[in-house]
Amino acid sequence: MTFDTHRSATGPVAGPLSTYRLQITAGFDLDAAANIVGYLRDLGADWVYLSPLLKAEAGSDHGYDVVDHSLVDPARGGADALDRLATAAHQAGRGILVDIVPNHVGVATPAHNAWWWDLLQNGEQSRYAEAFDVDWAFGHGKIRIPVLGDPESGDDEGGTVRGALDRLELVDGELHYFDNRFPLATGTADDGASPADVHDRQHYELVNWRRADAELNYRRFFAVNSLAGIRVEVPWVFDESHREILRWVRDGLVQGLRVDHPDGLADPAGYLDVLRRATTGTYVLVEKILEGREQLPTSWAAAGTTGYDALADVDRVLVDPAGQNALDALEARLHGGDAPAWADLVYRNKRAVADGILRSEVLRISRLVQNDDHSVGDTADAVADLLAWFPVYRSYLPVGGDNLQAAARWSTAHRPDLQVEIDRLLPLLGDPGHPAAVRFQQTSGMVMAKGVEDCAYYRFSRLTSLNEVGADPDEFAVSVADFHDRQRTREAAFPRSMTTLSTHDTKRGEDVRARIAVLAEIPAEWEAGFEQLRAGHPLADAPFENLLWQAIVGAWPASRERLAAYALKAAREAGTSTTWTQPNVDFEAALDELVTSAVQSGSTRDLVTGLVTRVQHAGWSNSLSLKLMQLTMPGVPDVYQGSELWETSLVDPDNRRPIDYELRRELLTRIDSGWLPSIDESGAAKLLVTSRALRLRRDRPDSFTRYAPVPAFGAAAGHVVAFDRGGAITLATRLPIGLLTAGGWGDTTIAVAGRSYIDVLTQESFDGPILRVGDLLARYPVALLVAADDRTALPTPTGRHA
């Protein structure tokens, strides 16, 4: 085999030079992935990065709902297909990185999950009772399952539960509620009792689905009832849930692991230490969202994060700070003249989550710190407020204890009546060994995710390209100098951390964000166009309308079905005019009409296409700049499936659509034959940038060993982002509309060493030490320079040097 694990001098795998993320599904299984290994090699990707592979719920298109840890999902190809993919990848010199899910399992279909089935059948006596995080005392010895429907019209409140239980049936030794199947404890159904009476004898209690918010007694993934948390900190639970994963590593099938949602674990650092020992130092990344300038704990046995922090930096350096005041004013007007500050919006939404869909988690923490002198209500009020003010996803005590203190200060300033109770709670919640502190740490990330990612992001419409996972929408733009400072920090602290632009979780694909970012350069034009669109299709929810029209313009062209699905999901997540649990039929009908008008011939479509025409070319310029910077900046760049062409997806499941790899192969073949594509709808120019940058990183890793800003001089110097990675020099354009308005590059130059250079993208040569930016960027808004006297710097598809 030609596979190179890129081992460090001390032995453990140092990790990939780049990755390419694939969503493995029944429709695109492991054999389908093996069939494109040759294309990925030619593209320049170093490792293949796979979504979760263990057996998941039937029909799952993401794989995060694992139901059986012991085998590769047959629907995704099974173990034999993983062997075939590993063989194909390794023969092509590629490694494999796999996403794993230690925090939770899928329980939507109990019969498919042997651990959960046994728990329901045997209760606290089940071998698997220790594996799940259940508060048995709160459920009076039963685990509550929120599956019962609402009462029929006319039923009184007292008859709600019994009325639903009357629909239970005993079938083949199981208890059935419509399509839901549940086990029966031994000896509980053999005396002719009614199904409802048999239900009462079980170790579980079927309850109305609405009771999950406040009365659930098992830990979940966020507020998803069908994903039950497991206690991976228990040694045997780790062993049994990781046995197959460790086999992949031990047998050389897999070279790296990506850990999903470590914030849900009782002890993330401890888990990572155990994983490191079990895998003898395999390359590990964590799906950790950092807030602001928060840094990943250096004590963690991980190479870094999955890259949302890098995404935020790259997006913001391309945003025009001059547009902030006008867009702030528009946001304020849409809110009736008084737009909420981002921090206030976050607090209110997080508090609503803590009092609403995650109330059961708050109450469980409260029960752990309860005493006779304080009511549950007072304690829960204080806990909920601390969670709402908590400034990051979670602490890792003793690391992050300052965040708990900060939350306490803000809470007591806002609610002086909570001072006494918060003072009582702080020593308990700050004690790493206290069960309430562990639980609080596991819960704070849930509240942040549901209150911010899944709510506030849909209510803050100022410039929605900033409303992205891992980013702070309150940070409008990043200066070039700040961008450079952040990259120097990244290179020094976590040089093997991943960077990314799009994932299966991003709210908008990278090229949607790149186009929306242009609006900061033309805020007055956007406001005028938006008001015309809004006048034709008012929804009486002005901030949401702003968010929606930005999405439509950003993703254009898109089908009615895609836009309608996004509009409905976004509106229900925002929760301002309709919700998941109480849909507003009239509003949703108007929303559907709006989308139909946008895509059908007529005045609305004309307005949309006019706005798209105005921002399209500038958006493409931003897209190429985003891509080249991300692929060449410090870190390990990931390319999300298909994003080597324009990635105009919206939120999931839109961003998990099938990818046309034949088209990409054909375009790459043309490029490798010497074609320099125009910047147009095909996206081929982006494929050129992606392939050339990935190949250079693969073939010349020694050219990416440092980070030094390259200064620009002249009238348009502010439109350049340039940096030297130790031999490879990146140039990217920012604020393209302003550049065009000012008359172009003019006399703008960069200073480099006094030698000749080749642009890897165009193969053109330039002589230093002073290079005119207008010459470098005459064809594309980006350039990737290497010294011309080192011919090995010119990469080829297979990695053989020119």
Secondary structure in CASP SS format (residue, H / E / C, confidence):
PFRMAT SS
TARGET T0000
AUTHOR 0000-0000-0000
METHOD secondary structure of the structure
MODEL  1
M C 1.00
T C 1.00
F C 1.00
D C 1.00
T C 1.00
H C 1.00
R E 1.00
S C 1.00
A C 1.00
T C 1.00
G C 1.00
P C 1.00
V E 1.00
A C 1.00
G C 1.00
P C 1.00
L C 1.00
S C 1.00
T E 1.00
Y E 1.00
R E 1.00
L E 1.00
Q C 1.00
I C 1.00
T C 1.00
A C 1.00
G C 1.00
F C 1.00
D C 1.00
L H 1.00
D H 1.00
A H 1.00
A H 1.00
A H 1.00
N H 1.00
I C 1.00
V H 1.00
G H 1.00
Y H 1.00
L H 1.00
R H 1.00
D H 1.00
L H 1.00
G C 1.00
A C 1.00
D C 1.00
W E 1.00
V E 1.00
Y E 1.00
L E 1.00
S C 1.00
P C 1.00
L C 1.00
L E 1.00
K E 1.00
A E 1.00
E C 1.00
A C 1.00
G C 1.00
S C 1.00
D C 1.00
H C 1.00
G C 1.00
Y C 1.00
D C 1.00
V E 1.00
V E 1.00
D E 1.00
H E 1.00
S E 1.00
L E 1.00
V E 1.00
D C 1.00
P H 1.00
A H 1.00
R H 1.00
G C 1.00
G H 1.00
A H 1.00
D H 1.00
A H 1.00
L H 1.00
D H 1.00
R H 1.00
L H 1.00
A H 1.00
T H 1.00
A H 1.00
A H 1.00
H H 1.00
Q H 1.00
A C 1.00
G C 1.00
R C 1.00
G E 1.00
I E 1.00
L E 1.00
V E 1.00
D E 1.00
I E 1.00
V C 1.00
P C 1.00
N C 1.00
H E 1.00
V E 1.00
G E 1.00
V C 1.00
A C 1.00
T C 1.00
P H 1.00
A H 1.00
H H 1.00
N C 1.00
A H 1.00
W H 1.00
W H 1.00
W H 1.00
D H 1.00
L H 1.00
L H 1.00
Q H 1.00
N H 1.00
G H 1.00
E H 1.00
Q H 1.00
S C 1.00
R H 1.00
Y H 1.00
A H 1.00
E H 1.00
A C 1.00
F E 1.00
D C 1.00
V E 1.00
D C 1.00
W C 1.00
A C 1.00
F C 1.00
G C 1.00
H C 1.00
G C 1.00
K C 1.00
I E 1.00
R E 1.00
I E 1.00
P E 1.00
V E 1.00
L E 1.00
G C 1.00
D C 1.00
P C 1.00
E C 1.00
S C 1.00
G C 1.00
D C 1.00
D C 1.00
E H 1.00
G H 1.00
G H 1.00
T H 1.00
V H 1.00
R H 1.00
G H 1.00
A H 1.00
L H 1.00
D C 1.00
R C 1.00
L E 1.00
E E 1.00
L E 1.00
V E 1.00
D C 1.00
G C 1.00
E E 1.00
L E 1.00
H E 1.00
Y E 1.00
F C 1.00
D C 1.00
N E 1.00
R E 1.00
F E 1.00
P C 1.00
L C 1.00
A C 1.00
T C 1.00
G C 1.00
T C 1.00
A C 1.00
D C 1.00
D C 1.00
G C 1.00
A C 1.00
S C 1.00
P H 1.00
A H 1.00
D H 1.00
V H 1.00
H H 1.00
D H 1.00
R C 1.00
Q C 1.00
H C 1.00
Y E 1.00
E E 1.00
L E 1.00
V E 1.00
N E 1.00
W H 1.00
R H 1.00
R H 1.00
A H 1.00
D H 1.00
A H 1.00
E H 1.00
L C 1.00
N C 1.00
Y E 1.00
R C 1.00
R E 1.00
F E 1.00
F C 1.00
A C 1.00
V E 1.00
N E 1.00
S E 1.00
L E 1.00
A E 1.00
G E 1.00
I E 1.00
R C 1.00
V C 1.00
E C 1.00
V C 1.00
P H 1.00
W H 1.00
V H 1.00
F H 1.00
D H 1.00
E H 1.00
S H 1.00
H H 1.00
R H 1.00
E H 1.00
I H 1.00
L H 1.00
R H 1.00
W H 1.00
V H 1.00
R H 1.00
D C 1.00
G C 1.00
L C 1.00
V C 1.00
Q C 1.00
G E 1.00
L E 1.00
R E 1.00
V E 1.00
D C 1.00
H C 1.00
P H 1.00
D H 1.00
G H 1.00
L C 1.00
A C 1.00
D C 1.00
P H 1.00
A H 1.00
G H 1.00
Y H 1.00
L H 1.00
D H 1.00
V H 1.00
L H 1.00
R H 1.00
R H 1.00
A H 1.00
T H 1.00
T C 1.00
G C 1.00
T C 1.00
Y E 1.00
V E 1.00
L E 1.00
V E 1.00
E C 1.00
K C 1.00
I C 1.00
L C 1.00
E C 1.00
G C 1.00
R C 1.00
E C 1.00
Q C 1.00
L C 1.00
P C 1.00
T C 1.00
S C 1.00
W C 1.00
A C 1.00
A C 1.00
A C 1.00
G E 1.00
T E 1.00
T C 1.00
G C 1.00
Y H 1.00
D H 1.00
A H 1.00
L H 1.00
A H 1.00
D H 1.00
V H 1.00
D H 1.00
R H 1.00
V H 1.00
L C 1.00
V C 1.00
D C 1.00
P H 1.00
A H 1.00
G H 1.00
Q H 1.00
N H 1.00
A H 1.00
L H 1.00
D H 1.00
A H 1.00
L H 1.00
E H 1.00
A H 1.00
R H 1.00
L H 1.00
H C 1.00
G C 1.00
G C 1.00
D C 1.00
A C 1.00
P C 1.00
A C 1.00
W H 1.00
A H 1.00
D H 1.00
L H 1.00
V H 1.00
Y H 1.00
R H 1.00
N H 1.00
K H 1.00
R H 1.00
A H 1.00
V H 1.00
A H 1.00
D H 1.00
G C 1.00
I C 1.00
L C 1.00
R H 1.00
S H 1.00
E H 1.00
V H 1.00
L H 1.00
R H 1.00
I H 1.00
S H 1.00
R H 1.00
L H 1.00
V C 1.00
Q C 1.00
N C 1.00
D C 1.00
D C 1.00
H C 1.00
S C 1.00
V H 1.00
G H 1.00
D H 1.00
T H 1.00
A H 1.00
D H 1.00
A H 1.00
V H 1.00
A H 1.00
D H 1.00
L H 1.00
L H 1.00
A H 1.00
W H 1.00
F C 1.00
P C 1.00
V C 1.00
Y C 1.00
R C 1.00
S C 1.00
Y E 1.00
L C 1.00
P C 1.00
V E 1.00
G C 1.00
G H 1.00
D H 1.00
N H 1.00
L H 1.00
Q H 1.00
A H 1.00
A H 1.00
A H 1.00
R H 1.00
W H 1.00
S H 1.00
T H 1.00
A H 1.00
H H 1.00
R C 1.00
P H 1.00
D H 1.00
L H 1.00
Q H 1.00
V H 1.00
E H 1.00
I H 1.00
D H 1.00
R H 1.00
L H 1.00
L H 1.00
P H 1.00
L H 1.00
L H 1.00
G C 1.00
D C 1.00
P C 1.00
G C 1.00
H C 1.00
P H 1.00
A H 1.00
A H 1.00
V H 1.00
R H 1.00
F H 1.00
Q H 1.00
Q H 1.00
T H 1.00
S H 1.00
G H 1.00
M H 1.00
V H 1.00
M H 1.00
A H 1.00
K H 1.00
G H 1.00
V H 1.00
E H 1.00
D C 1.00
C C 1.00
A H 1.00
Y H 1.00
Y H 1.00
R C 1.00
F C 1.00
S C 1.00
R C 1.00
L C 1.00
T H 1.00
S H 1.00
L H 1.00
N C 1.00
E C 1.00
V C 1.00
G C 1.00
A C 1.00
D C 1.00
P C 1.00
D C 1.00
E C 1.00
F C 1.00
A C 1.00
V C 1.00
S C 1.00
V H 1.00
A H 1.00
D H 1.00
F H 1.00
H H 1.00
D H 1.00
R H 1.00
Q H 1.00
R H 1.00
T H 1.00
R H 1.00
E H 1.00
A H 1.00
A H 1.00
F C 1.00
P C 1.00
R C 1.00
S C 1.00
M E 1.00
T E 1.00
T C 1.00
L C 1.00
S C 1.00
T C 1.00
H C 1.00
D C 1.00
T C 1.00
K C 1.00
R E 1.00
G C 1.00
E H 1.00
D H 1.00
V H 1.00
R H 1.00
A H 1.00
R H 1.00
I H 1.00
A H 1.00
V H 1.00
L H 1.00
A H 1.00
E H 1.00
I C 1.00
P H 1.00
A H 1.00
E H 1.00
W H 1.00
E H 1.00
A H 1.00
G H 1.00
F H 1.00
E H 1.00
Q H 1.00
L H 1.00
R H 1.00
A H 1.00
G H 1.00
H C 1.00
P C 1.00
L C 1.00
A C 1.00
D C 1.00
A H 1.00
P H 1.00
F H 1.00
E H 1.00
N H 1.00
L H 1.00
L H 1.00
W H 1.00
Q H 1.00
A H 1.00
I H 1.00
V H 1.00
G H 1.00
A H 1.00
W C 1.00
P C 1.00
A C 1.00
S C 1.00
R H 1.00
E H 1.00
R H 1.00
L H 1.00
A H 1.00
A H 1.00
Y H 1.00
A H 1.00
L H 1.00
K H 1.00
A H 1.00
A H 1.00
R H 1.00
E H 1.00
A H 1.00
G C 1.00
T C 1.00
S C 1.00
T C 1.00
T C 1.00
W C 1.00
T C 1.00
Q C 1.00
P C 1.00
N C 1.00
V H 1.00
D H 1.00
F H 1.00
E H 1.00
A H 1.00
A H 1.00
L H 1.00
D H 1.00
E H 1.00
L H 1.00
V H 1.00
T H 1.00
S H 1.00
A H 1.00
V H 1.00
Q C 1.00
S C 1.00
G C 1.00
S H 1.00
T H 1.00
R H 1.00
D H 1.00
L H 1.00
V H 1.00
T H 1.00
G H 1.00
L H 1.00
V H 1.00
T H 1.00
R H 1.00
V H 1.00
Q H 1.00
H H 1.00
A H 1.00
G H 1.00
W H 1.00
S H 1.00
N H 1.00
S H 1.00
L H 1.00
S H 1.00
L H 1.00
K H 1.00
L H 1.00
M H 1.00
Q H 1.00
L H 1.00
T H 1.00
M C 1.00
P C 1.00
G C 1.00
V E 1.00
P E 1.00
D E 1.00
V E 1.00
Y E 1.00
Q C 1.00
G C 1.00
S C 1.00
E C 1.00
L C 1.00
W C 1.00
E C 1.00
T C 1.00
S C 1.00
L E 1.00
V C 1.00
D C 1.00
P C 1.00
D H 1.00
N H 1.00
R H 1.00
R C 1.00
P C 1.00
I C 1.00
D C 1.00
Y H 1.00
E H 1.00
L H 1.00
R H 1.00
R H 1.00
E H 1.00
L H 1.00
L H 1.00
T H 1.00
R H 1.00
I H 1.00
D H 1.00
S C 1.00
G C 1.00
W C 1.00
L C 1.00
P C 1.00
S C 1.00
I C 1.00
D C 1.00
E C 1.00
S C 1.00
G C 1.00
A H 1.00
A H 1.00
K H 1.00
L H 1.00
L H 1.00
V H 1.00
T H 1.00
S H 1.00
R H 1.00
A H 1.00
L H 1.00
R H 1.00
L H 1.00
R H 1.00
R H 1.00
D H 1.00
R C 1.00
P H 1.00
D H 1.00
S H 1.00
F C 1.00
T C 1.00
R C 1.00
Y C 1.00
A E 1.00
P E 1.00
V C 1.00
P C 1.00
A E 1.00
F E 1.00
G C 1.00
A C 1.00
A C 1.00
A H 1.00
G H 1.00
H H 1.00
V E 1.00
V E 1.00
A E 1.00
F E 1.00
D E 1.00
R C 1.00
G C 1.00
G C 1.00
A C 1.00
I E 1.00
T E 1.00
L E 1.00
A E 1.00
T E 1.00
R C 1.00
L C 1.00
P H 1.00
I H 1.00
G H 1.00
L H 1.00
L H 1.00
T H 1.00
A C 1.00
G C 1.00
G C 1.00
W C 1.00
G C 1.00
D C 1.00
T C 1.00
T E 1.00
I E 1.00
A E 1.00
V C 1.00
A C 1.00
G C 1.00
R C 1.00
S E 1.00
Y E 1.00
I E 1.00
D E 1.00
V C 1.00
L C 1.00
T C 1.00
Q C 1.00
E C 1.00
S E 1.00
F E 1.00
D E 1.00
G C 1.00
P C 1.00
I E 1.00
L E 1.00
R E 1.00
V H 1.00
G H 1.00
D H 1.00
L H 1.00
L C 1.00
A C 1.00
R C 1.00
Y C 1.00
P C 1.00
V E 1.00
A E 1.00
L E 1.00
L E 1.00
V E 1.00
A E 1.00
A C 1.00
D C 1.00
D C 1.00
R H 1.00
T H 1.00
A H 1.00
L C 1.00
P C 1.00
T C 1.00
P C 1.00
T C 1.00
G C 1.00
R C 1.00
H C 1.00
A C 1.00
END
